[in-house]
Amino acid sequence: MRAASCGLVSGGWGHEQAAANPLIVAHVRRIARESRRIASVCTGASILAAAGLLDGRRVTTHWRWAGKLAARHPSVTVDPRPIYIRDGNLTTSATTCPPPPSRRGRGSASGT
């Protein structure tokens, strides 16, 4: 089987239920193993975190959910300011809707 170029996990309503569903979490782990890159949009980061794919990484998510993600997964460094963060083969994006001006940041690569 040829590796997929990128596995993408989207967020939105229902992301907490998806992150708590062992079948979905196992499926996301399999997709991550079989893909060269893995990415999440918005609150899809919570599903990647539940799968253990964000441990030790710097990530972003929707600014309203960043505190909850950080509290539930203390091994993940959550930064709600950038629109996206790329950390190796992982990319997380904050949202498709911009946060208030006081919370805006720029996209960044790991370590910046």
C-alpha positions as CSV (number, residue, x, y, z in Angstrom):
1,M,0.0,0.0,0.0
2,R,1.3,3.4,-0.9
3,A,1.5,6.0,1.9
4,A,-1.0,8.8,1.7
5,S,0.4,12.3,1.2
6,C,-1.5,13.9,4.1
7,G,-4.0,12.8,6.7
8,L,-6.3,15.7,7.6
9,V,-8.5,15.8,10.7
10,S,-11.2,18.5,10.8
11,G,-12.8,19.9,13.9
12,G,-16.1,21.5,14.6
13,W,-19.2,20.4,16.6
14,G,-18.7,16.9,17.8
15,H,-14.9,17.0,18.2
16,E,-15.1,16.1,21.9
17,Q,-17.2,13.1,21.2
18,A,-14.9,12.0,18.4
19,A,-11.9,12.4,20.7
20,A,-13.6,10.1,23.2
21,N,-14.5,7.4,20.7
22,P,-11.9,4.6,20.7
23,L,-12.7,3.6,17.1
24,I,-12.2,7.1,15.7
25,V,-9.0,7.6,17.7
26,A,-7.6,4.2,16.5
27,H,-8.5,5.1,12.9
28,V,-6.7,8.5,13.2
29,R,-3.6,6.7,14.6
30,R,-3.7,4.3,11.6
31,I,-4.0,7.2,9.2
32,A,-1.1,9.0,10.8
33,R,1.1,5.9,10.6
34,E,0.2,5.5,6.9
35,S,0.6,9.2,5.9
36,R,3.8,11.3,5.3
37,R,2.1,14.3,7.0
38,I,-0.8,14.8,9.4
39,A,-2.7,18.0,9.9
40,S,-5.7,19.3,11.9
41,V,-8.1,22.1,11.3
42,C,-9.5,24.0,14.3
43,T,-10.6,21.7,17.1
44,G,-9.5,18.6,15.2
45,A,-6.3,19.0,17.3
46,S,-8.3,17.5,20.2
47,I,-8.7,14.3,18.2
48,L,-5.0,14.2,17.3
49,A,-4.2,14.8,21.0
50,A,-6.5,11.9,22.1
51,A,-4.6,9.7,19.7
52,G,-1.3,10.7,21.4
53,L,0.0,12.3,18.2
54,L,0.6,15.8,19.8
55,D,2.6,14.7,22.8
56,G,5.8,16.8,23.1
57,R,4.7,19.1,20.3
58,R,3.8,22.7,20.0
59,V,0.3,23.1,18.4
60,T,-2.5,25.5,17.9
61,T,-6.3,25.2,17.9
62,H,-9.3,27.4,18.0
63,W,-8.6,30.1,20.6
64,R,-11.8,29.3,22.5
65,W,-10.7,25.7,23.0
66,A,-7.0,26.1,23.6
67,G,-7.2,26.2,27.4
68,K,-9.3,23.0,27.5
69,L,-6.9,21.2,25.1
70,A,-3.9,22.3,27.2
71,A,-5.6,21.2,30.5
72,R,-6.6,17.8,29.1
73,H,-3.2,17.1,27.5
74,P,-0.4,18.6,29.6
75,S,2.3,17.0,27.4
76,V,1.2,19.2,24.5
77,T,2.3,22.8,24.3
78,V,-0.8,24.7,23.1
79,D,-0.3,28.2,21.6
80,P,-3.6,29.8,20.5
81,R,-2.0,32.9,18.8
82,P,-0.7,31.6,15.5
83,I,-3.1,30.7,12.6
84,Y,-1.0,27.6,12.0
85,I,2.0,25.8,13.4
86,R,4.2,23.3,11.6
87,D,6.2,20.9,13.7
88,G,8.0,18.4,11.6
89,N,5.4,16.3,9.7
90,L,2.6,17.8,11.8
91,T,0.6,20.9,11.0
92,T,-2.2,22.3,13.2
93,S,-4.3,25.3,12.2
94,A,-6.2,27.5,14.6
95,T,-9.5,28.1,12.9
96,T,-11.2,29.1,9.7
97,C,-12.5,32.2,11.5
98,P,-10.1,34.8,12.9
99,P,-9.9,35.4,16.6
100,P,-10.3,38.9,18.1
101,P,-7.5,41.2,17.2
102,S,-5.9,40.9,20.6
103,R,-5.4,37.2,20.1
104,R,-4.1,37.2,16.6
105,G,-0.6,35.9,15.8
106,R,1.2,34.7,12.7
107,G,1.8,31.2,11.4
108,S,5.1,29.8,12.5
109,A,7.3,26.8,12.2
110,S,8.4,24.9,15.3
111,G,10.9,26.7,17.5
112,T,9.9,30.3,16.5
